[in-house]
């Protein structure tokens, strides 16, 4: 916590009336005297919380007043926050990678020389990542790598570092790896309208293709109701899956159609089923 007192002076010939004092994020201000006669001054106390902050800071405080030339007077808090223990980088983003890729990144855990701290535990949370670590001079070196096959879309995890010092008991390093979506599925969900059940069972169509033109096979289709039927046909650029005899009802609302393939980026394609009430004109996916 950084604290500082500014002295605000009225150098004019009339009373200075202080209005709203606005502090930046994390700053608290206190100014008891808001009317300053000519030639007088009053203190403005500022407290700025540094918890969770690191690096260069340049924060502003604005004083609103009846000053005709400076109705909003700006003060600044400038400095550099040095963490007692810091991770470099503070987070790891592997970017967009294939589902079968193994990519490695390194994180350095740095400790101030005059700050006694020892790492008591290193825990890796999240599927699709692996970690090794070693002690080095001034801290630790942590190596993190992706472990295929990764899930399509965003794969997230974190490294949790526990220390023996109460001032930095826990440090978290977020991890993310995004798998390039080579498999394209349209639509991404099965939308139904409850009123459609009055006209009997309905049919929905799903197209599946590889964005890169990669060859793959559909191995099976799992349906949530025994009366539903699926048909798979080959297209020039992929497949069409026809799902017939769907009865829109609460029994299948929230369940899934699962399509299995041998494509490494889409071994299981999950299509959620949503059944809503209302006009059948709002549905999508075709009948």
C-alpha positions in Angstrom: 0.0 0.0 0.0 1.5 3.3 -1.1 0.4 6.5 0.8 1.0 10.1 -0.1 -0.3 13.5 0.9 -0.6 16.3 -1.7 -1.0 19.9 -0.6 -3.6 21.7 -2.6 -3.2 25.5 -2.6 -5.5 28.3 -3.6 -3.4 31.0 -5.3 -6.3 33.0 -6.7 -8.2 35.9 -5.3 -11.5 34.1 -4.7 -12.6 31.0 -2.7 -11.7 27.7 -4.3 -14.4 25.1 -4.0 -13.3 21.5 -4.5 -15.9 19.3 -6.0 -15.4 15.6 -6.9 -12.0 14.0 -6.5 -11.7 11.0 -8.8 -9.0 8.4 -8.2 -7.8 5.8 -10.7 -8.5 2.1 -10.2 -7.2 1.0 -6.8 -6.7 4.5 -5.4 -8.6 5.9 -2.4 -8.7 9.6 -1.7 -9.6 11.7 1.3 -9.9 15.5 1.4 -11.7 16.8 4.4 -11.6 20.6 3.6 -13.3 21.3 0.3 -13.5 25.2 0.5 -10.1 27.0 0.4 -10.0 30.8 0.9 -7.4 32.8 -1.1 -3.9 32.1 0.1 -4.7 28.9 2.0 -4.1 25.2 1.4 -5.5 21.8 2.4 -4.2 18.2 2.4 -5.4 15.5 0.0 -4.5 12.0 1.2 -4.1 9.2 -1.4 -3.8 5.5 -0.7 -3.0 3.2 -3.6 -3.2 -0.6 -3.4 -0.4 -2.5 -5.2 -1.7 -6.0 -4.6 -1.6 -8.0 -7.8 0.3 -5.2 -9.7 3.7 -5.3 -11.2 5.9 -3.2 -13.5 5.6 0.5 -14.4 2.6 2.4 -13.1 1.4 5.8 -14.2 -2.0 6.5 -12.5 -4.0 9.8 -12.4 -6.2 11.6 -9.9 -8.5 14.4 -11.0 -9.7 17.2 -8.8 -12.8 19.0 -9.9 -13.2 22.6 -8.8 -14.6 26.0 -9.6 -11.2 27.1 -11.0 -12.2 28.8 -14.3 -8.9 27.9 -16.0 -8.3 24.4 -14.5 -11.7 22.9 -13.7 -10.1 19.4 -13.7 -6.6 19.4 -12.1 -4.6 16.3 -12.7 -2.2 14.6 -10.2 -0.1 11.6 -11.0 1.3 8.6 -9.2 4.3 7.3 -11.1 6.6 4.4 -10.1 7.6 0.8 -10.6 6.3 -2.1 -8.6 8.7 -4.9 -8.1 7.2 -8.2 -7.0 8.9 -10.2 -4.2 8.3 -13.3 -6.3 7.4 -13.1 -9.9 6.8 -15.4 -12.8 8.2 -14.6 -16.3 6.0 -14.8 -18.3 3.0 -14.4 -16.0 0.9 -16.6 -18.3 1.6 -19.0 -21.1 -0.3 -19.0 -24.4 0.8 -21.6 -26.8 -1.3 -20.0 -29.5 -3.2 -21.9 -32.2 -1.7 -25.4 -32.7 -2.7 -28.7 -34.2 -4.4 -31.3 -31.9 -1.4 -33.6 -32.2 1.3 -31.0 -31.6 3.8 -31.1 -28.7 4.9 -27.5 -27.9 7.1 -26.4 -25.0 7.3 -23.2 -23.1 9.5 -22.1 -20.2 8.6 -20.0 -17.2 11.1 -18.5 -14.8 10.2 -18.0 -11.2 12.3 -15.1 -9.8 12.8 -14.3 -6.1 14.3 -11.1 -4.7 17.7 -11.8 -3.0 16.7 -10.3 0.3 13.3 -12.0 0.5 13.4 -15.5 2.0 11.1 -17.8 0.2 11.0 -21.5 -0.7 8.7 -23.3 -3.0 6.8 -26.0 -1.1 4.7 -27.3 -3.9 4.2 -27.1 -7.7 0.8 -28.3 -8.9 -0.3 -28.6 -12.5 -4.1 -28.3 -13.1 -5.8 -28.9 -16.4 -5.9 -31.6 -19.0 -3.5 -31.6 -22.0 -0.4 -30.2 -20.3 2.7 -31.6 -18.6 5.4 -29.9 -16.4 8.9 -30.3 -15.1 10.9 -28.0 -12.9 14.3 -27.4 -11.4 15.9 -25.0 -8.9 18.3 -22.4 -10.4 20.1 -19.5 -8.9 17.6 -16.9 -7.8 14.5 -19.0 -8.3 13.1 -21.9 -10.3 12.8 -22.8 -14.0 9.5 -24.5 -15.0 9.1 -26.2 -18.4 5.5 -26.8 -19.6 4.5 -28.7 -22.7 1.3 -29.7 -24.4 0.3 -33.3 -24.4 -1.6 -34.5 -27.4 -4.3 -35.3 -28.4 -5.6 -31.9 -27.4 -9.3 -31.1 -27.3 -10.7 -29.0 -30.2 -11.1 -25.4 -29.2 -9.5 -23.9 -26.1 -7.5 -26.0 -23.7 -7.0 -24.3 -20.3 -5.0 -25.1 -17.2 -2.7 -23.5 -14.7 0.4 -24.0 -12.7 -0.1 -23.4 -9.0 3.0 -22.5 -6.9 2.8 -22.7 -3.1 5.6 -21.1 -1.0 6.5 -21.0 2.7 6.2 -17.2 2.9 2.9 -15.7 4.0 3.4 -12.6 1.8 3.2 -14.7 -1.4 1.7 -17.9 -0.3 0.2 -18.8 -3.7 1.1 -17.9 -7.3 -0.9 -19.0 -10.3 0.3 -19.1 -13.9 -2.6 -19.5 -16.4 -2.1 -21.8 -19.4 -4.0 -21.9 -22.7 -3.6 -23.7 -26.0 -6.1 -23.3 -28.8 -6.5 -26.2 -31.3 -7.1 -25.1 -34.9 -10.5 -26.1 -35.9 -10.0 -28.2 -39.1 -13.3 -29.9 -38.6 -16.3 -27.7 -39.6 -19.7 -28.7 -38.4 -22.9 -27.0 -39.5 -25.1 -26.4 -37.5 -23.3 -26.7 -34.2 -26.4 -27.7 -32.3 -29.8 -29.3 -32.9 -32.6 -26.8 -32.4 -36.2 -27.9 -32.0 -39.5 -26.3 -31.2 -41.9 -28.1 -28.8 -44.9 -27.3 -31.0 -43.4 -29.3 -33.9 -44.3 -32.5 -32.0 -48.0 -31.9 -33.0 -47.1 -32.7 -36.6 -45.1 -35.8 -35.7 -41.4 -36.6 -35.9 -39.0 -34.2 -37.6 -35.7 -34.4 -39.4 -32.5 -32.5 -39.1 -29.4 -32.3 -41.3 -25.8 -31.9 -40.3 -22.8 -31.3 -42.7 -19.3 -32.2 -41.6 -16.2 -31.4 -43.5 -12.4 -30.8 -43.2 -11.3 -27.2 -43.7 -8.0 -28.4 -45.1 -9.5 -31.1 -47.2 -8.1 -33.9 -45.1 -9.6 -37.3 -45.5 -11.4 -38.8 -42.5 -14.2 -41.3 -41.8 -17.3 -41.1 -39.7 -17.2 -44.1 -37.3 -20.6 -43.9 -35.7 -23.5 -41.7 -34.5 -24.9 -42.0 -31.0 -28.5 -40.8 -30.5 -30.2 -39.9 -27.2 -33.5 -41.7 -28.1 -34.0 -45.2 -29.4 -36.6 -44.2 -31.9 -34.3 -41.8 -33.6 -32.5 -42.9 -36.8 -29.3 -41.6 -38.4 -28.0 -41.9 -42.0 -24.5 -40.9 -43.2 -23.8 -40.1 -46.8 -20.6 -38.9 -48.5 -20.4 -35.5 -50.1 -17.7 -34.0 -52.3 -16.1 -32.1 -49.4 -17.2 -34.2 -46.4 -20.3 -35.9 -45.1 -24.0 -35.3 -44.5 -25.6 -36.8 -41.4 -29.4 -37.1 -41.5 -31.2 -37.5 -38.2 -34.8 -38.7 -38.6 -37.7 -39.5 -36.4 -36.9 -36.8 -33.8 -39.8 -36.1 -31.5 -39.3 -32.7 -29.8 -39.9 -33.1 -26.1 -38.5 -32.4 -22.7 -37.1 -36.0 -22.7 -34.3 -35.0 -25.2 -33.9 -31.4 -24.2 -30.3 -30.9 -23.0 -29.1 -34.2 -24.3 -26.5 -34.7 -27.1 -26.0 -36.3 -30.5 -22.4 -37.6 -30.6 -20.7 -38.2 -33.9 -17.4 -40.2 -33.8 -14.7 -39.8 -36.4 -11.1 -40.8 -36.9 -10.0 -37.2 -37.5 -7.5 -36.2 -34.7 -9.2 -32.8 -34.2 -12.7 -34.1 -34.0 -12.8 -37.6 -32.6 -16.0 -36.8 -30.9 -18.3 -34.1 -32.2 -21.0 -33.1 -29.7 -24.2 -31.6 -30.9 -26.4 -30.3 -28.0 -30.1 -30.6 -28.4 -32.2 -27.6 -27.5 -36.0 -27.8 -27.4 -37.8 -24.5 -27.0 -41.4 -23.5 -26.9 -42.8 -21.2 -29.5 -43.4 -20.7 -33.2 -41.9 -23.4 -35.4 -40.7 -20.6 -37.7 -37.9 -19.9 -35.2 -36.2 -23.3 -35.7 -33.0 -23.8 -37.6 -31.4 -26.8 -39.3 -34.2 -27.6 -41.8 -36.9 -30.3 -41.9 
